[in-house]
């Protein structure tokens, strides 16, 4: 592996780790009593966010496995009925789960384990592999989307960032409702 590749992979991992740490800090602000809170009009409880993040990581590990198996040729995720059914089951699990404080440690341990799988899987990739793109069809009827490991890391890092802000917003809503 070249120094440039090591630097690129290390930079992606460092940003990903920092986003996880920021999410964990934000999530730690939510009391155990707030975890099952689901605001009006939302599907997910505040406490489900670690599971949701973990599901996304597993999804993109699967995307990378399929891209690798296809030698970065075209991959159509919509042709696998098992994958589509699995995605729907995961969504339904998130909608119905209302975590409590007793669930927090296990959820965070599982999130950390999946986060470590992502970093372990991608950390040692060379520069060419990190940047190599393959066309992926993510949803029925959509055009193929060129996807690389760098893209996957960016999306997963952005996903943490999105839920840092959302955690604060949900917690503020819960606190406001508790004050009434």
C-alpha positions in Angstrom: 0.0 0.0 0.0 1.4 3.4 -0.9 1.7 6.2 1.6 -1.0 8.2 -0.3 -3.4 5.2 0.0 -2.6 4.8 3.7 -3.2 8.5 4.2 -6.5 8.5 2.3 -7.8 5.4 4.1 -6.6 6.8 7.4 -8.2 10.1 6.8 -11.6 8.5 5.9 -11.4 6.3 9.0 -10.5 9.3 11.2 -13.4 11.3 9.9 -15.8 8.3 10.4 -14.5 7.7 13.9 -14.9 11.4 14.8 -18.5 11.4 13.5 -19.2 8.3 15.6 -17.7 9.9 18.7 -19.8 13.1 18.2 -22.9 11.0 17.7 -22.2 9.1 20.9 -21.7 12.3 22.8 -25.0 13.7 21.5 -26.8 10.4 22.2 -25.4 10.3 25.8 -27.4 13.5 26.5 -30.7 11.6 26.1 -31.9 10.2 29.3 -33.1 6.6 29.5 -36.7 7.9 29.8 -36.4 9.8 26.5 -35.3 6.8 24.4 -38.8 5.5 23.5 -39.9 9.0 22.6 -41.4 9.1 19.0 -42.4 12.6 18.0 -45.7 13.2 16.2 -45.3 12.5 12.5 -42.0 10.5 12.9 -41.7 6.8 12.6 -38.6 6.2 14.7 -38.1 6.6 18.4 -35.1 8.6 19.6 -33.5 5.5 21.0 -33.6 3.7 17.6 -31.0 5.9 16.1 -28.0 3.6 17.0 -29.9 0.6 15.3 -30.7 2.7 12.3 -27.0 3.8 11.9 -25.9 0.2 12.3 -28.4 -1.0 9.6 -26.9 1.5 7.2 -23.4 0.3 7.9 -24.4 -3.3 7.3 -26.2 -2.2 4.1 -23.1 -0.6 2.7 -20.8 -3.5 3.8 -23.2 -5.6 1.7 -22.9 -3.2 -1.2 -19.1 -3.3 -1.1 -19.2 -7.1 -0.9 -21.4 -7.3 -4.0 -19.2 -4.7 -5.8 -16.1 -6.7 -5.0 -17.7 -10.0 -6.1 -18.7 -8.3 -9.4 -15.1 -6.9 -9.8 -16.7 -3.4 -9.6 -19.1 -4.2 -12.4 -22.7 -3.3 -12.3 -24.7 -4.4 -9.2 -28.5 -4.3 -9.1 -29.6 -4.5 -5.5 -33.3 -4.6 -6.5 -33.0 -8.0 -8.2 -32.4 -9.9 -4.9 -35.8 -10.6 -3.3 -34.1 -11.7 -0.1 -32.2 -8.3 0.2 -35.4 -6.3 -0.5 -37.4 -8.3 2.1 -34.6 -8.0 4.6 -34.5 -4.2 4.1 -38.3 -4.0 4.6 -38.0 -6.2 7.8 -35.3 -3.9 9.2 -37.4 -0.8 8.6 -40.4 -2.5 10.3 -38.2 -3.4 13.2 -37.1 0.2 13.6 -40.6 1.5 13.4 -41.9 -0.9 16.2 -38.8 -0.8 18.5 -39.1 1.6 21.5 -35.8 1.1 23.4 -35.5 1.7 27.1 -32.5 2.5 29.2 -32.0 -1.3 29.7 -31.4 -1.6 26.0 -28.9 1.3 25.7 -25.6 -0.5 26.5 -26.3 -3.4 24.1 -27.4 -1.1 21.3 -24.2 1.0 21.7 -22.1 -2.1 21.9 -23.6 -3.4 18.7 -23.2 0.0 17.0 -19.5 0.0 18.0 -19.0 -3.5 16.7 -20.5 -2.7 13.3 -18.5 0.5 13.2 -15.3 -1.5 13.9 -16.3 -4.0 11.1 -16.5 -1.1 8.6 -13.2 0.4 9.6 -11.4 -3.0 9.7 -12.8 -3.8 6.3 -11.8 -0.6 4.6 -8.8 0.6 6.5 -6.2 -1.5 4.6 -7.5 -0.9 1.1 -5.1 0.6 -1.4 -5.7 4.0 -3.1 -7.0 2.5 -6.3 -9.6 0.4 -4.5 -10.8 3.3 -2.3 -11.5 5.3 -5.4 -12.7 2.6 -7.7 -16.3 3.0 -8.7 -18.9 0.5 -9.7 -22.5 1.2 -10.8 -25.1 0.3 -8.2 -28.8 0.3 -8.7 -30.2 1.1 -5.2 -33.9 1.2 -5.8 -36.4 -0.1 -8.4 -36.5 2.1 -11.5 -33.5 4.2 -10.6 -30.4 4.7 -12.7 -27.1 3.1 -11.7 -25.2 5.2 -9.2 -21.4 5.1 -9.4 -20.2 4.0 -5.9 -16.8 3.8 -4.3 -15.4 3.0 -0.8 -14.7 6.8 -0.5 -18.4 7.4 -1.3 -19.5 4.8 1.2 -17.4 6.4 3.9 -18.7 9.8 3.0 -22.3 8.7 3.2 -21.8 6.9 6.5 -20.0 9.8 8.0 -22.7 12.2 6.8 -25.3 9.8 8.3 -23.7 10.1 11.7 -23.6 13.9 11.3 -27.3 14.0 10.3 -28.3 12.1 13.4 -26.2 14.2 15.7 -28.4 17.1 14.9 -31.6 15.0 14.9 -30.7 13.6 18.4 -30.5 17.2 19.8 -33.8 18.1 18.1 -35.6 15.0 19.3 -34.3 15.5 22.8 -35.4 19.1 22.8 -38.9 18.1 21.6 -39.1 15.4 24.3 -38.0 17.9 27.0 -40.5 20.5 25.8 -43.3 17.9 26.0 -42.2 16.8 29.5 -42.3 20.4 30.7 -46.0 20.8 29.8 
